[in-house]
């Protein structure tokens, strides 16, 4: 979501007459869009600002703006710690960054503008997309949950859904511009719409999926992230019935221990989680499932961790994003200092968990060998420069030899899966299904 916000900030400034600088030394404006989910985000920010301060010596007119989640949380702390900052804006007023920069020029003092929350979703903002064929589309901002480890509700505010018509219209425009794959963004996408239309018809997430599925030009629909406690059967049914919705589900578990899940305030048990996972797999053919897991949450015992290992082994995820707990100031979990898990114990646990996850991922990929898959071409392979990379509907990365063909990014190709590793697959090109309608940059691969 922060990456998409950066696209929107850049899109606004380009629309107001700014042009991109080739490097930061040549820039008249530098914008740092921050995130405070991970550990040491503030240290990274202030370290970067310290390095950038020297640029103002050679360019006294340089403006430095700081936005995003950390700016929303720390507010006036940013300008007190970094005197070189000219503008501070939060997550709810990024649409005003151009105006704030102009105010700074006129008033010759730091401008700090933080909006607490939005009552209604703002109109769509222009975005400067890095990809010509894929786009993020925000359907909802904020979160009404209160997970003990998460700072998002503090920095993103309460849930606010966009009107379905506005979302559909934006995606229609993206399709007209050559985009064929969209990813719907929200902190809790499957609670989409419950704040809309008081006393009237309220669109549900399943309704939104069905509406987008009818848009000409869109070939693939993805979304992130749902919350297990709010995931409904109707969404699984819509995923199965809408041919453009990818057979991929990111389904955050966080822990397999009911004791830890209760302490996390997640709103479900491991048993309920597995029931919904089984339901999804029974309804959606060939479904790939990924997850998030936190190791070493305050109070996690050896038995709690063994419960997590048991649930992960039963769930057999395609991949997992695993993290050792780190306290985020402002969250309930950060106050549980007397229950913090020894770092060495947490390290040992996550190594075991990653080994299990890698084993499951490798088994899943081994089962793909011999299958025919359609890929969306995304880039030159980082693993083998003489190959091109594409993604399946399950979002699995596949490297393949273009066999001397100049295949543009954004093309769709068909391959046979021939080999595997834990994090990617290899394929043999069968045919190019389609090339992008608009002229795109060709992917150049090195010989040999």
C-alpha positions in Angstrom: 0.0 0.0 0.0 2.9 2.4 0.7 4.4 1.6 -2.7 1.1 2.5 -4.3 0.9 5.7 -2.2 4.4 6.6 -3.6 3.1 6.1 -7.1 0.2 8.4 -6.3 2.5 11.1 -4.9 4.7 10.9 -8.0 1.6 11.0 -10.2 0.4 14.2 -8.6 3.7 16.0 -8.8 4.1 15.0 -12.5 0.6 16.3 -13.1 1.5 19.6 -11.5 4.4 20.2 -13.8 7.3 18.6 -12.0 9.7 16.3 -13.9 11.7 13.4 -12.6 15.3 14.0 -11.7 17.8 11.4 -12.8 19.4 11.4 -9.3 18.9 13.0 -5.9 21.8 15.4 -6.4 20.0 17.0 -9.3 16.6 17.1 -7.6 14.8 20.2 -6.3 12.3 18.1 -4.3 12.9 14.9 -2.5 10.0 12.9 -1.0 10.5 10.1 1.5 7.4 8.0 2.0 7.8 6.1 5.2 6.5 2.9 6.8 6.6 2.0 10.5 5.5 -1.6 10.4 9.1 -3.0 10.5 11.7 -2.6 13.2 14.1 0.4 13.2 12.1 2.3 10.6 12.7 5.6 12.5 16.5 5.0 12.6 16.6 4.4 8.9 14.6 7.5 8.2 16.7 9.8 10.4 19.9 8.3 9.1 18.8 9.0 5.5 17.7 12.5 6.4 21.1 13.1 7.9 22.8 12.1 4.7 20.5 14.2 2.6 21.0 17.3 4.7 24.4 17.9 3.0 22.6 18.4 -0.3 21.1 21.6 0.9 24.5 23.1 1.1 25.0 22.9 -2.7 21.3 23.5 -3.4 19.7 25.9 -0.8 16.4 25.7 -2.6 16.1 21.9 -2.2 12.9 20.8 -0.5 12.7 17.6 1.5 9.2 16.2 2.3 8.5 13.3 4.6 5.2 11.4 4.4 3.6 8.1 5.2 3.0 6.0 8.3 6.0 7.1 10.4 5.2 10.8 9.6 1.6 10.1 10.7 2.8 8.6 14.0 5.7 10.9 14.9 4.3 14.2 13.6 6.4 17.1 15.0 9.2 14.7 16.1 10.3 14.6 12.4 11.1 18.3 12.1 12.6 18.5 15.6 15.1 15.6 14.9 15.8 16.7 11.3 16.0 20.4 10.7 16.4 19.8 7.0 12.8 18.7 6.5 10.5 21.2 4.9 7.2 19.4 4.7 5.6 16.6 6.8 2.4 15.0 5.7 0.5 11.9 6.8 -1.3 8.9 5.3 -4.6 10.8 4.9 -3.4 14.0 3.1 -0.9 12.8 0.5 -3.2 14.4 -2.1 -2.0 17.8 -0.8 1.7 17.3 -1.1 2.0 19.8 -4.0 0.1 22.5 -2.1 2.2 21.9 1.0 5.4 22.3 -1.0 4.2 25.6 -2.4 3.3 26.8 1.1 6.8 26.0 2.3 8.2 28.0 -0.5 6.1 31.0 0.4 6.2 30.8 4.2 9.9 29.8 4.4 9.3 27.5 7.4 8.6 23.8 7.9 5.0 22.8 7.2 3.5 20.0 9.2 0.0 18.9 8.2 -1.4 15.6 9.7 -5.0 14.7 9.2 -6.4 12.3 11.8 -8.7 10.3 9.6 -10.9 10.5 6.5 -14.7 10.5 6.7 -15.0 9.5 3.0 -12.5 8.1 0.5 -10.9 10.8 -1.7 -11.3 10.7 -5.4 -8.8 8.6 -7.4 -5.4 10.2 -7.7 -3.1 10.0 -10.7 -0.3 7.4 -10.3 3.1 7.1 -11.9 3.2 3.3 -12.3 6.5 1.4 -12.8 4.7 -1.3 -14.6 2.7 -0.9 -17.9 0.7 -4.1 -17.5 0.0 -4.3 -13.8 -1.5 -1.9 -11.4 -2.6 -1.6 -7.7 -6.0 -0.3 -7.0 -6.9 0.8 -3.4 -10.5 -0.2 -2.5 -10.3 0.6 1.2 -8.1 2.4 3.7 -7.8 2.0 7.4 -8.6 -0.9 9.7 -11.2 -1.4 12.4 -9.4 -4.4 14.0 -7.3 -4.1 17.1 -4.5 -6.7 16.7 -2.1 -6.3 19.6 1.0 -6.2 17.4 -0.2 -3.9 14.7 0.3 -0.1 14.4 -1.8 0.2 11.2 -5.1 1.3 12.8 -3.1 4.1 14.5 -1.5 5.4 11.4 -4.2 4.5 8.8 -7.3 5.3 10.9 -10.7 3.6 10.7 -11.9 1.6 7.7 -13.2 3.7 4.8 -14.3 2.0 1.6 -14.4 3.5 -1.8 -17.7 3.5 -3.7 -17.8 0.5 -6.0 -18.6 2.6 -9.1 -15.4 4.7 -8.5 -13.3 1.5 -8.3 -14.8 0.0 -11.4 -14.3 3.3 -13.3 -10.6 3.5 -12.3 -10.0 -0.1 -13.4 -11.8 0.6 -16.7 -9.4 3.5 -17.3 -6.4 1.3 -16.4 -7.6 -1.4 -18.9 -7.9 1.3 -21.6 -4.3 2.2 -20.8 -3.1 -1.4 -21.4 -3.2 -2.8 -17.9 -4.3 -6.4 -17.8 -3.6 -7.4 -14.2 -4.9 -5.5 -11.1 -4.3 -6.1 -7.4 -6.9 -4.8 -5.0 -5.5 -3.2 -1.9 -6.9 -2.9 1.6 -5.9 -3.5 5.2 -8.9 -6.0 5.4 -10.3 -6.3 1.9 -13.1 -8.8 2.9 -14.7 -6.3 5.2 -15.0 -4.0 2.1 -18.3 -2.2 1.9 -19.7 -2.6 5.4 -19.3 1.2 6.0 -21.1 2.1 2.8 -24.8 2.8 2.2 -26.2 3.1 5.7 -29.8 1.8 5.5 -29.4 0.9 1.8 -27.7 -1.7 -0.3 -24.2 -2.4 0.9 -21.8 -3.9 -1.7 -19.8 -6.8 -0.4 -16.3 -7.8 -1.5 -17.7 -10.7 -3.5 -19.9 -8.2 -5.4 -16.9 -6.1 -6.2 -15.0 -9.1 -7.5 -17.9 -10.0 -9.8 -18.2 -6.4 -11.1 -14.5 -6.2 -11.9 -14.6 -9.6 -13.6 -16.8 -8.1 -16.3 -14.4 -5.4 -17.3 -13.0 -5.9 -20.8 -9.2 -6.0 -21.0 -8.6 -7.1 -17.5 -7.2 -10.7 -17.5 -6.1 -11.2 -13.9 -7.5 -10.0 -10.6 -5.6 -10.4 -7.3 -6.2 -8.9 -3.8 -4.4 -8.4 -0.5 -5.0 -8.9 2.3 -8.0 -10.5 3.9 -8.5 -11.3 7.6 -9.4 -14.9 8.4 -12.1 -13.8 10.9 -14.0 -11.9 8.2 -13.5 -14.3 5.3 -16.9 -15.6 4.1 -17.9 -18.5 1.9 -19.5 -16.1 -0.6 -16.0 -14.7 -1.3 -14.6 -18.1 -2.0 -17.6 -18.8 -4.3 -17.0 -15.6 -6.2 -13.3 -16.4 -6.6 -14.2 -19.8 -8.1 -16.9 -18.5 -10.4 -15.0 -15.4 -11.7 -12.5 -16.7 -14.3 -10.3 -13.6 -14.0 -9.8 -13.9 -10.2 -6.6 -15.7 -9.6 -6.5 -19.0 -7.7 -4.2 -17.4 -5.1 -5.1 -16.6 -1.5 -2.9 -14.8 1.1 -4.4 -15.9 4.4 -2.5 -14.6 7.4 -2.3 -17.2 10.2 0.1 -15.3 12.6 0.2 -18.1 15.1 -1.1 -21.7 15.5 -1.5 -21.4 19.3 -5.0 -20.4 20.5 -3.5 -18.8 23.6 -1.3 -16.6 21.4 -4.0 -15.8 19.0 -6.2 -14.7 21.9 -3.3 -12.5 23.2 -2.9 -11.1 19.6 -6.6 -10.3 19.6 -7.0 -12.0 16.2 -10.6 -13.1 16.7 -10.3 -16.7 15.6 -8.9 -20.0 16.7 -6.5 -22.3 14.8 -9.3 -24.8 14.4 -11.6 -22.1 12.8 -8.7 -21.0 10.6 -8.1 -24.5 9.3 -11.9 -24.9 8.7 -12.0 -21.8 6.5 -8.8 -22.9 4.7 -10.3 -26.3 3.9 -13.5 -24.6 2.7 -11.5 -22.4 0.4 -9.6 -25.3 -1.1 -12.8 -27.3 -1.5 -14.5 -24.4 -3.4 -11.5 -23.0 -5.4 -9.7 -25.4 -7.8 -5.9 -25.6 -7.6 -5.7 -22.9 -4.9 -2.3 -21.6 -3.8 -2.2 -20.3 -0.2 0.4 -18.1 1.4 0.5 -16.7 4.9 2.1 -14.5 7.6 3.5 -15.9 10.8 5.0 -14.1 13.8 7.4 -16.1 16.0 8.2 -15.1 19.6 5.1 -13.0 20.3 5.2 -12.0 24.0 4.3 -15.0 26.2 4.8 -17.6 23.5 5.9 -20.9 25.2 7.6 -23.9 23.7 4.1 -25.6 23.5 2.6 -22.5 21.8 5.3 -22.7 19.1 4.8 -26.5 18.7 1.1 -25.7 18.1 2.2 -23.3 15.4 4.4 -26.0 13.8 1.5 -28.5 13.9 -0.9 -26.1 12.2 1.6 -25.1 9.6 2.3 -28.7 8.8 -1.4 -29.4 8.5 -2.0 -26.3 6.3 0.8 -27.0 3.8 1.3 -23.4 2.6 2.8 -22.6 -0.7 4.9 -20.0 1.0 5.0 -18.1 4.3 6.3 -14.7 5.3 7.8 -15.4 8.8 8.9 -12.7 11.2 10.4 -12.6 14.7 8.2 -10.4 16.8 9.5 -6.8 17.3 7.6 -4.3 19.4 6.0 -1.4 17.6 5.7 1.6 20.0 2.0 2.5 20.4 0.8 -1.1 20.2 -0.5 -3.2 23.1 2.1 -5.8 22.5 4.9 -3.3 23.0 3.8 -2.9 26.6 4.2 -6.7 27.4 7.8 -6.3 28.3 7.7 -8.8 31.1 6.6 -11.5 28.6 9.1 -10.8 25.8 10.7 -14.0 24.4 14.5 -14.5 24.6 15.9 -13.5 21.2 18.0 -16.6 20.9 15.0 -18.8 21.5 12.9 -16.9 18.9 15.8 -17.3 16.5 15.9 -21.0 17.0 12.1 -21.3 16.5 12.0 -19.3 13.3 14.8 -21.4 11.8 12.7 -24.5 12.4 9.6 -22.9 11.0 11.4 -21.7 7.9 12.8 -25.2 7.3 9.2 -26.6 7.5 7.9 -23.9 5.2 10.7 -24.5 2.6 9.9 -28.2 2.7 6.3 -27.6 2.0 7.0 -25.1 -0.7 9.4 -27.4 -2.5 6.9 -30.2 -2.4 4.2 -28.0 -3.9 6.6 -26.9 -6.7 7.7 -30.5 -7.4 4.0 -31.3 -8.0 3.9 -28.6 -10.7 6.5 -30.4 -13.0 4.8 -31.6 -16.2 1.9 -29.1 -15.9 1.1 -26.5 -18.5 0.9 -22.9 -17.2 0.0 -19.5 -18.7 2.4 -16.8 -17.5 2.2 -13.0 -17.5 5.7 -11.9 -18.5 7.1 -9.6 -15.9 10.9 -9.2 -16.2 14.3 -10.6 -17.2 15.2 -13.4 -14.8 17.3 -12.3 -11.9 18.5 -15.9 -11.5 19.5 -16.5 -15.1 20.0 -13.4 -17.3 19.5 -15.4 -20.5 15.9 -16.2 -19.3 12.7 -14.3 -18.9 10.4 -14.5 -15.8 6.6 -14.7 -15.7 4.0 -15.4 -13.1 1.3 -18.0 -13.0 -2.3 -17.4 -11.8 -1.1 -18.8 -8.5 1.6 -16.0 -8.5 4.4 -18.5 -8.8 7.6 -17.2 -10.4 8.6 -19.2 -13.5 11.9 -18.7 -15.5 11.9 -19.7 -19.1 14.1 -19.4 -22.3 12.5 -17.1 -24.9 14.1 -19.2 -27.6 15.4 -16.1 -29.4 12.1 -14.3 -29.5 11.7 -10.7 -28.4 8.9 -11.1 -25.9 7.6 -7.8 -24.5 6.9 -7.3 -20.8 3.1 -7.7 -20.3 2.8 -10.6 -22.8 1.1 -13.8 -22.0 2.9 -17.0 -22.8 2.3 -20.8 -22.3 5.0 -23.0 -20.8 5.4 -26.5 -19.6 7.0 -26.7 -16.1 10.2 -28.7 -16.3 12.1 -28.1 -13.0 11.6 -26.6 -9.6 13.3 -25.0 -6.6 11.7 -23.8 -3.3 11.0 -20.3 -4.5 10.6 -20.6 -8.3 10.0 -22.9 -11.2 11.5 -23.4 -14.6 9.5 -23.8 -17.8 9.8 -24.6 -21.5 8.2 -22.1 -23.8 5.3 -23.6 -25.8 3.8 -20.5 -27.4 3.2 -16.8 -27.1 -0.5 -16.3 -26.4 -0.7 -12.5 -26.7 1.5 -9.4 -26.7 0.5 -6.1 -25.2 -1.7 -4.0 -27.3 0.3 -0.9 -26.7 4.0 -0.5 -27.5 6.1 -1.6 -24.5 9.8 -1.9 -23.8 11.2 -5.3 -24.9 13.0 -7.4 -22.4 16.6 -7.9 -23.5 18.2 -11.1 -22.3 21.9 -11.8 -22.5 23.3 -14.6 -24.7 24.5 -17.8 -23.2 
